[in-house]
């Protein structure tokens, strides 16, 4: 994951957690992830496993959508 995207995802997670009035410790317990892992995700740091990221966003009632991006390259 590109750092810019990690930071954006972390902000979305942090904002949703605050919107729901859930503290970091409670979210880490609900998602079944370590508090340090959650803190790193919210800061846009580290490289969490997809299963970890999905557990956190699912606990917040969020979902991950994957979109295909347009690739600009020539075939040989």
C-alpha distances in whole Angstrom, upper triangle without the diagonal:
4,6,8,7,6,10,11,10,12,15,15,16,18,20,21,22,24,25,26,28,26,25,23,25,26,22,21,25,24,21,22,19,20,21,19,16,16,17,14,12,14,14,10,10,10,7,9,11,10,14,14,12,14,17,16,16,19,21,21,22,19,17,14,14,13,14,15,14,17,17,20,21,24,26,28
4,6,5,6,9,10,11,12,14,16,17,18,20,21,23,24,26,27,29,27,26,24,26,28,24,23,27,27,23,25,22,22,22,20,18,18,18,15,13,15,13,10,10,11,10,12,14,14,18,17,15,17,20,19,18,22,23,23,24,20,19,16,16,15,15,16,14,17,17,19,20,24,25,28
4,5,5,6,9,10,10,12,14,15,16,18,20,21,22,24,26,27,25,24,22,24,26,23,22,26,26,23,24,21,21,20,18,16,16,15,12,11,12,10,7,8,9,10,12,15,15,19,17,15,18,20,18,18,22,23,22,24,21,20,17,18,17,18,19,18,20,20,22,23,27,29,31
4,5,5,6,9,10,11,13,14,15,17,19,20,21,23,25,26,25,24,22,25,26,23,23,27,26,24,26,23,23,22,20,18,17,17,14,12,13,11,8,10,12,13,15,17,17,20,19,16,19,21,19,18,22,23,22,23,20,19,17,17,16,17,18,16,19,19,21,23,27,29,32
4,5,5,6,8,10,11,12,14,15,17,18,20,21,23,24,23,23,21,24,25,21,21,25,24,21,23,21,22,21,20,17,16,16,14,11,12,11,8,10,12,12,13,15,14,17,16,13,15,18,16,15,18,20,19,20,16,16,13,13,13,14,15,14,17,18,20,23,26,28,31
4,5,5,6,9,10,11,12,14,15,16,18,20,21,22,21,20,18,21,22,18,18,22,21,18,20,17,18,17,16,13,13,12,10,8,9,8,5,7,9,9,10,12,12,15,14,11,14,16,14,13,17,18,17,19,16,15,13,15,15,16,18,17,20,21,23,26,29,31,33
4,6,5,6,9,10,10,12,14,15,16,18,20,21,20,19,17,20,21,18,18,22,22,19,21,19,19,18,16,14,13,12,10,8,7,6,4,7,10,11,13,16,16,18,16,13,16,18,15,15,18,19,17,19,17,17,15,17,17,18,20,19,22,23,25,28,31,33,36
4,5,5,6,9,10,11,12,14,15,16,18,20,19,19,18,21,22,19,19,23,22,20,22,20,21,19,18,16,14,14,13,10,9,9,7,11,13,14,14,17,16,18,17,13,15,17,15,13,17,18,16,17,14,15,13,14,15,16,18,17,21,22,24,27,31,33,36
4,5,5,6,9,10,11,12,14,15,17,18,17,17,16,19,19,16,16,20,19,16,19,17,18,17,16,14,12,12,11,8,8,9,7,10,12,12,12,14,13,15,13,10,12,14,11,10,13,15,13,14,11,11,10,12,13,15,18,18,21,22,25,28,31,33,36
4,5,5,6,9,10,11,12,14,15,16,15,15,12,16,17,13,14,17,17,15,17,15,15,14,13,11,9,9,8,5,4,6,5,8,11,12,11,14,14,15,13,10,13,14,11,10,14,14,13,15,13,14,13,15,17,19,21,21,25,26,28,31,34,36,39
4,5,5,6,8,10,10,12,14,15,15,15,13,17,18,15,16,19,19,17,20,18,18,16,16,15,12,11,11,9,6,7,8,11,14,15,15,18,17,19,16,13,15,16,13,12,16,16,13,15,13,15,14,16,18,20,22,22,25,27,29,32,36,38,41
4,6,5,6,9,10,10,12,14,14,15,14,17,17,14,16,19,17,16,19,18,19,17,18,16,13,13,13,10,8,11,10,14,16,16,15,17,16,17,16,12,13,15,11,9,13,13,10,12,10,11,11,14,16,18,21,21,24,26,29,32,35,37,40
4,6,5,6,9,10,11,12,11,12,11,14,14,10,12,15,14,12,15,14,15,14,15,13,10,11,11,8,6,10,10,13,15,15,14,16,14,15,13,10,11,12,8,7,10,10,8,10,9,11,11,14,17,19,22,23,26,28,31,34,37,39,42
4,6,5,6,9,10,11,10,10,9,12,13,10,12,15,15,14,17,15,15,13,14,13,10,9,11,9,6,9,10,13,16,17,15,18,18,18,15,13,14,14,11,10,13,12,10,13,12,14,15,18,20,23,26,26,29,31,34,36,40,42,45
4,5,5,6,9,10,10,11,12,15,15,13,15,18,17,16,19,18,19,17,18,17,13,13,15,12,9,12,13,16,19,20,19,21,20,21,18,15,16,17,13,12,14,14,10,13,12,15,16,18,21,23,26,26,29,31,34,37,40,42,45
4,5,5,6,9,9,11,11,15,13,11,14,16,14,14,18,17,18,17,18,17,13,14,16,13,11,14,15,18,20,20,19,20,19,19,17,14,14,14,11,9,11,10,7,9,9,12,14,16,19,22,25,26,29,32,34,37,41,42,46
4,5,5,6,5,7,8,11,10,8,11,13,12,12,15,15,16,14,16,15,11,12,14,12,10,13,15,17,19,20,18,20,19,18,16,14,14,13,10,10,11,9,7,10,10,14,16,19,22,24,28,29,32,34,37,40,43,45,48
4,5,5,6,7,9,12,12,10,14,16,15,15,18,18,18,16,18,17,14,14,16,15,12,14,16,19,21,23,21,23,22,22,19,17,18,17,14,13,15,13,10,13,14,17,19,22,25,27,30,31,34,36,39,42,45,47,50
4,5,8,10,12,15,14,13,16,18,16,17,20,20,21,19,21,20,17,17,19,17,14,17,19,22,24,25,23,25,23,23,21,19,19,18,15,13,15,13,10,12,12,16,18,21,24,26,30,30,34,36,39,42,45,47,50
4,6,9,11,14,11,10,14,15,13,15,18,18,20,18,20,20,16,17,20,18,15,19,20,23,25,25,23,24,23,22,20,18,18,16,13,13,13,11,8,10,12,16,18,21,25,27,31,32,35,37,40,43,47,48,51
4,7,10,12,10,10,14,15,14,15,18,18,19,17,19,20,16,16,19,18,15,18,21,23,25,26,24,25,25,24,21,20,20,18,15,15,16,13,11,13,15,19,21,24,28,30,33,34,38,40,43,46,49,51,54
4,7,8,6,6,10,11,10,12,15,15,15,13,16,16,13,14,17,16,13,17,19,21,22,23,21,22,22,21,18,17,17,15,12,13,14,11,9,12,14,18,20,23,26,29,33,34,37,39,42,45,48,50,53
4,6,5,6,9,10,11,12,14,14,13,11,13,14,11,11,15,14,12,15,18,19,21,22,20,22,22,21,18,17,18,16,13,14,16,12,12,15,17,20,22,25,28,31,34,35,38,40,43,45,49,50,53
4,5,5,6,9,10,10,12,11,10,7,10,10,7,8,11,11,10,12,15,16,17,18,16,19,19,18,15,14,16,14,11,13,15,12,12,15,16,19,20,24,26,29,32,33,36,38,41,43,46,48,50
4,6,5,6,9,10,10,10,9,6,10,11,9,10,13,13,13,15,18,18,19,20,17,19,20,19,15,16,17,14,12,15,16,13,13,17,18,21,22,26,28,31,34,35,39,40,43,45,49,50,52
4,5,5,6,9,10,10,11,9,13,13,11,12,16,15,14,17,19,20,21,22,19,20,20,18,15,16,16,13,11,14,14,10,11,15,16,19,21,25,28,31,34,35,39,40,44,46,49,50,53
4,5,5,6,8,8,10,8,12,11,8,10,13,12,11,15,16,18,18,19,16,17,17,15,12,12,13,10,7,10,11,7,8,12,13,16,17,21,24,27,30,32,35,37,40,42,45,46,49
4,6,5,6,5,6,5,9,8,6,9,12,11,11,14,16,16,16,16,13,15,15,14,10,11,12,9,8,11,12,9,11,14,15,17,18,22,24,28,30,32,35,37,40,42,45,46,48
4,5,5,6,8,8,12,11,10,13,15,15,15,18,20,20,19,20,16,17,18,15,12,14,14,11,10,13,13,10,12,15,17,19,20,24,26,30,33,34,38,39,43,44,48,48,51
4,6,8,10,11,14,13,11,14,17,15,16,19,20,21,20,20,17,17,17,14,12,13,12,9,8,11,10,6,9,12,14,16,18,22,24,28,31,33,36,38,41,43,47,47,50
4,6,9,10,13,11,9,13,14,13,14,17,17,18,17,17,13,13,13,10,8,9,9,5,5,8,8,6,9,11,12,14,15,19,21,25,28,30,33,35,38,40,43,44,46
4,7,9,12,10,10,13,15,14,15,18,19,19,17,17,13,13,14,11,8,11,11,7,8,12,11,9,13,15,16,17,18,22,24,27,30,32,35,36,40,41,44,45,47
4,7,8,7,7,10,11,11,13,15,16,15,14,14,10,11,12,10,7,9,11,8,8,12,12,11,13,16,16,17,18,21,23,26,29,30,34,35,38,39,43,43,46
4,5,5,6,9,10,11,13,14,15,14,13,14,11,13,15,13,10,12,14,12,11,14,16,14,16,19,19,20,21,24,26,29,31,32,36,37,40,41,44,45,47
4,5,5,6,9,10,11,12,14,13,13,15,13,15,17,16,12,13,15,13,11,15,16,14,15,19,19,21,21,25,26,30,32,33,36,37,40,42,45,46,48
4,5,5,6,9,10,11,12,11,10,13,11,14,16,16,12,13,16,15,13,16,18,17,18,21,21,22,22,25,26,29,31,32,35,36,38,40,43,44,46
4,5,5,6,9,10,11,9,8,9,8,10,13,12,9,10,13,12,10,13,16,15,16,19,18,19,18,22,23,26,28,29,32,32,35,37,40,41,43
4,5,5,6,9,10,10,10,11,9,12,13,13,9,9,12,11,8,11,13,12,13,16,15,17,17,20,22,25,27,28,32,32,35,37,41,42,44
4,5,5,6,9,9,10,12,11,14,16,16,13,12,15,14,11,14,17,15,15,19,18,19,19,22,24,26,29,29,33,33,36,38,41,43,45
4,5,5,6,5,6,9,9,12,14,15,12,11,15,15,12,14,17,17,17,20,18,19,18,21,22,25,27,27,30,30,33,35,38,39,42
4,5,5,6,7,8,7,11,12,13,10,8,12,12,9,11,14,14,14,17,15,16,15,18,19,21,23,24,27,28,31,32,36,37,40
4,5,8,10,12,11,14,15,16,13,11,14,14,10,11,15,14,13,16,15,16,16,19,20,22,25,25,28,29,32,34,38,39,42
4,5,9,11,12,15,16,18,15,13,17,17,14,15,18,18,17,20,18,19,18,21,22,24,26,25,28,29,31,33,37,39,41
4,7,9,10,13,14,16,14,12,15,16,14,14,18,18,17,20,17,18,16,18,19,20,22,22,25,25,28,30,33,35,37
4,7,9,12,14,16,14,12,16,17,15,16,20,20,19,22,20,20,18,21,21,23,24,24,27,27,29,30,34,35,38
4,6,10,12,14,12,11,15,16,15,16,19,20,20,23,21,20,18,21,20,23,24,24,27,27,29,30,33,35,37
4,7,9,12,10,10,13,15,14,15,18,19,20,22,19,18,16,18,18,20,21,21,25,24,27,28,31,32,34
4,6,8,6,6,10,11,11,12,15,16,17,19,17,16,14,17,17,20,21,22,26,26,29,30,33,34,36
4,5,5,6,9,10,11,13,14,16,17,19,17,16,14,16,16,19,21,22,25,25,28,29,32,33,35
4,5,5,6,9,10,11,12,14,16,16,14,12,10,13,12,16,18,19,23,23,27,28,31,31,34
4,6,5,6,9,10,10,12,14,15,14,12,11,14,15,18,21,23,26,27,30,31,34,34,37
4,5,5,6,9,10,11,13,15,13,13,12,16,17,20,22,24,28,28,32,33,36,36,39
4,5,5,6,8,10,11,13,11,10,9,13,14,17,20,21,25,26,29,31,34,35,37
4,5,5,6,8,10,10,9,8,7,11,13,16,19,21,25,26,30,31,35,35,38
4,6,5,6,9,10,10,10,11,14,16,20,23,25,29,30,33,35,38,39,41
4,5,5,7,9,9,10,11,15,17,20,23,25,29,30,33,35,39,39,42
4,5,5,6,5,6,8,11,14,17,21,22,26,28,31,34,37,38,41
4,5,5,5,6,9,12,15,19,22,24,28,30,33,36,39,39,42
4,6,7,10,12,16,19,22,26,27,31,33,36,39,42,43,46
4,5,9,12,15,18,21,25,26,30,32,35,38,41,42,45
4,7,10,13,17,20,23,25,29,31,35,37,40,41,45
4,7,10,13,16,20,22,25,28,31,34,37,38,41
4,6,10,13,17,19,22,25,28,31,34,35,38
4,7,10,13,15,19,21,25,27,30,31,34
4,7,10,12,16,18,22,24,27,28,32
4,7,9,13,15,19,21,24,25,28
4,6,10,12,16,18,21,22,26
4,7,9,13,15,18,18,22
4,6,10,12,16,17,21
4,6,10,13,14,18
4,6,9,11,15
4,7,10,13
4,7,10
4,6
4
